[in-house]
């Protein structure tokens, strides 16, 4: 059986970490015809804040996926998603001729965008860590108009994180990069990623006019379905 996974996400315009997997050529109209869904909650942080004036910006995102249901055998039931944040990782630290293990920080690729509250485009990489301990990495782009954003992308083999030098203990060195591989078999490399997104500022004063949008809350649904 040719399995395609898709769904509709109601979340922040820039929450590309929220994964919605669909087979190549799938359409929103036929999404999740035979599948399940995950509940999504999270927050995106933008810098500089989005306003009515077009400009370049970057952003990070963290969120949770819960109550996941699917007709795909062995699919995970929950997970955590992120983009553009720092993660603690245990690696080998070197000092002189001796080595030890220690935990330092590595930076996920920071998502980049251009535009305003009225329209925007972005690109980045997201990481989902599922409740079965497996990972899914996706590369994506988004196109936004007002509160509506379309996300397209693909599950990729890995994400390379950069060492945060200030997190290394004095006198020690650590590997300059850290690689996280996609290893969740339910969402293999090459699967398409597709989402329809909306965003909601975390405070009412973020109106794009007097105050830009620097933080947006995520509450919504990710569909994970199957269709022929």
C-alpha positions as CSV (number, residue, x, y, z in Angstrom):
1,X,0.0,0.0,0.0
2,X,1.2,3.5,-0.9
3,X,1.0,5.4,2.4
4,X,0.8,9.2,2.3
5,X,0.5,11.2,5.5
6,X,-1.1,14.6,5.7
7,X,-3.3,16.9,7.8
8,X,-4.1,20.5,8.7
9,X,-2.2,22.4,11.3
10,X,-3.7,25.4,13.1
11,X,-0.7,27.1,14.6
12,X,1.8,30.0,14.3
13,X,2.6,31.2,10.8
14,X,6.3,30.4,11.3
15,X,5.9,27.1,13.2
16,X,7.5,25.0,10.6
17,X,8.7,22.6,13.2
18,X,5.1,21.4,13.3
19,X,5.3,18.4,11.1
20,X,2.5,17.5,8.6
21,X,3.6,14.8,6.3
22,X,1.9,14.3,2.9
23,X,2.8,12.2,-0.1
24,X,4.2,14.1,-3.2
25,X,1.3,15.8,-5.1
26,X,-1.1,15.5,-2.2
27,X,-3.7,18.3,-1.9
28,X,-5.2,19.9,1.2
29,X,-8.7,19.0,0.0
30,X,-8.0,15.3,0.3
31,X,-5.8,15.4,3.4
32,X,-6.0,12.9,6.2
33,X,-8.9,11.0,4.5
34,X,-8.1,7.8,6.4
35,X,-5.8,8.8,9.3
36,X,-5.4,10.5,12.6
37,X,-4.1,13.6,14.2
38,X,-1.9,15.2,16.9
39,X,-2.7,18.1,19.1
40,X,0.0,20.9,18.8
41,X,0.9,23.6,21.4
42,X,3.9,25.8,21.2
43,X,5.5,29.2,20.8
44,X,7.5,30.9,18.1
45,X,9.9,33.8,18.9
46,X,10.8,36.3,16.1
47,X,13.7,38.7,15.9
48,X,13.3,41.5,15.0
49,X,9.5,41.5,15.5
50,X,7.3,41.3,12.5
51,X,5.7,44.7,11.6
52,X,3.9,46.3,8.7
53,X,7.3,47.1,7.2
54,X,9.0,44.4,5.2
55,X,12.3,43.3,6.6
56,X,14.6,40.3,7.2
57,X,14.1,38.3,10.4
58,X,15.0,35.1,12.1
59,X,12.9,32.9,14.5
60,X,12.9,29.9,16.7
61,X,10.1,27.5,17.6
62,X,9.3,25.0,20.3
63,X,6.2,22.9,20.7
64,X,4.6,19.6,21.8
65,X,2.6,17.1,19.8
66,X,0.2,15.1,21.9
67,X,-2.8,12.7,21.6
68,X,-1.5,11.5,18.3
69,X,-3.6,8.8,16.5
70,X,-2.9,7.2,13.1
71,X,-3.8,4.3,11.0
72,X,-0.1,3.8,10.2
73,X,1.2,0.8,12.2
74,X,3.8,1.8,14.8
75,X,3.3,5.5,14.5
76,X,4.4,7.5,17.5
77,X,1.7,9.0,19.8
78,X,3.5,12.2,20.9
79,X,6.6,14.3,20.5
80,X,8.4,17.6,20.8
81,X,9.2,19.8,17.9
82,X,11.8,22.6,17.6
83,X,13.6,24.9,15.1
84,X,16.4,27.3,15.7
85,X,17.0,26.5,19.4
86,X,20.0,25.4,21.4
87,X,20.1,21.7,22.6
88,X,22.2,20.1,25.3
89,X,24.2,17.2,24.0
90,X,26.7,14.9,25.7
91,X,30.0,14.7,23.8
92,X,33.7,13.9,24.3
93,X,35.6,16.9,25.7
94,X,39.4,17.2,25.3
95,X,41.9,18.9,27.6
96,X,45.5,18.5,26.7
97,X,46.1,14.8,26.1
98,X,43.1,13.6,28.2
99,X,39.4,13.2,27.3
100,X,36.2,13.1,29.3
101,X,32.5,13.3,28.6
102,X,30.4,16.4,29.3
103,X,27.3,18.2,28.2
104,X,27.5,21.3,26.1
105,X,25.1,23.2,23.9
106,X,24.6,22.9,20.1
107,X,22.7,25.4,18.0
108,X,20.0,24.1,15.6
109,X,20.0,26.0,12.2
110,X,18.3,29.3,12.7
111,X,15.3,29.7,10.5
112,X,15.4,32.9,8.3
113,X,12.6,34.9,6.7
114,X,11.8,38.1,4.9
115,X,8.6,40.1,4.9
116,X,6.0,41.7,7.1
117,X,2.8,41.0,8.9
118,X,1.1,41.2,5.5
119,X,3.2,38.8,3.6
120,X,6.4,36.8,4.2
121,X,8.5,33.9,3.1
122,X,10.8,31.8,5.3
123,X,13.1,28.7,5.2
124,X,14.5,26.5,7.8
125,X,14.9,23.0,9.3
126,X,12.8,21.4,12.1
127,X,13.5,18.6,14.5
128,X,10.8,16.3,15.9
129,X,11.7,14.0,18.8
130,X,9.0,11.4,19.1
131,X,7.9,9.6,22.3
132,X,9.6,6.4,20.9
133,X,12.9,8.2,21.1
134,X,13.3,8.5,17.3
135,X,13.9,11.7,15.4
136,X,12.4,13.3,12.2
137,X,14.3,16.2,10.5
138,X,12.5,18.3,7.9
139,X,13.7,21.0,5.6
140,X,10.9,23.5,4.7
141,X,9.9,26.8,3.2
142,X,6.8,28.9,4.0
143,X,4.8,31.5,2.1
144,X,2.5,33.7,4.2
145,X,-0.3,36.2,3.6
146,X,-1.6,37.9,6.8
147,X,-2.4,35.1,9.3
148,X,-2.4,32.3,6.8
149,X,0.8,30.5,5.8
150,X,1.5,27.5,3.6
151,X,4.4,25.3,4.5
152,X,6.1,22.9,2.0
153,X,9.1,20.7,2.5
154,X,10.5,17.2,2.9
155,X,11.9,14.8,5.5
156,X,15.7,14.9,5.2
157,X,18.4,12.6,6.4
158,X,19.9,14.8,9.2
159,X,20.4,18.1,10.9
160,X,23.8,19.5,11.7
161,X,24.1,21.7,14.8
162,X,26.9,24.1,15.6
163,X,28.7,24.2,18.9
164,X,27.9,27.1,21.2
165,X,31.5,27.9,22.3
166,X,30.5,29.7,25.5
167,X,29.0,26.4,26.8
168,X,32.4,24.5,26.8
169,X,34.1,24.4,30.1
170,X,37.3,26.5,30.4
171,X,40.4,24.7,29.1
172,X,38.4,22.1,27.1
173,X,37.5,21.7,23.5
174,X,34.4,20.0,22.0
175,X,33.5,18.8,18.5
176,X,32.5,21.8,16.4
177,X,29.3,20.2,15.1
178,X,26.8,17.6,16.2
179,X,24.6,15.6,13.8
180,X,21.1,14.4,14.5
181,X,19.8,11.8,12.0
182,X,16.3,11.0,10.9
183,X,15.5,7.6,12.3
184,X,11.8,7.5,12.8
185,X,10.6,4.7,10.4
186,X,7.0,6.0,10.2
187,X,8.3,9.2,8.5
188,X,11.2,8.1,6.2
189,X,13.5,10.4,4.3
190,X,11.9,11.8,1.2
191,X,8.4,12.1,2.5
192,X,6.8,15.4,1.6
193,X,5.8,18.0,4.2
194,X,2.8,20.2,3.7
195,X,0.9,22.4,6.1
196,X,-1.6,25.2,6.4
197,X,-0.8,27.4,9.3
198,X,-2.2,30.4,11.2
199,X,-0.6,32.4,14.0
200,X,-1.9,34.2,17.1
201,X,0.3,36.8,19.0
202,X,0.8,35.8,22.7
203,X,-0.3,39.3,23.8
204,X,-2.9,41.7,22.4
205,X,-0.6,44.6,22.2
206,X,1.4,42.9,19.4
207,X,-0.7,44.5,16.6
208,X,2.0,45.0,13.9
209,X,1.5,48.8,14.1
210,X,2.4,50.1,17.6
211,X,4.2,46.9,18.6
212,X,5.6,44.2,16.3
213,X,4.9,40.5,16.8
214,X,7.9,39.0,18.6
215,X,6.1,36.0,20.1
216,X,3.2,33.9,18.9
217,X,1.4,31.1,20.6
218,X,0.5,27.8,18.9
219,X,-2.7,25.8,19.5
220,X,-4.0,23.5,16.9
221,X,-4.1,20.1,15.2
222,X,-1.7,18.2,13.0
223,X,-3.3,15.6,10.8
224,X,-1.4,12.3,10.2
225,X,-3.4,10.3,7.7
226,X,-3.2,7.9,4.8
227,X,-4.7,8.0,1.3
228,X,-4.2,6.1,-1.9
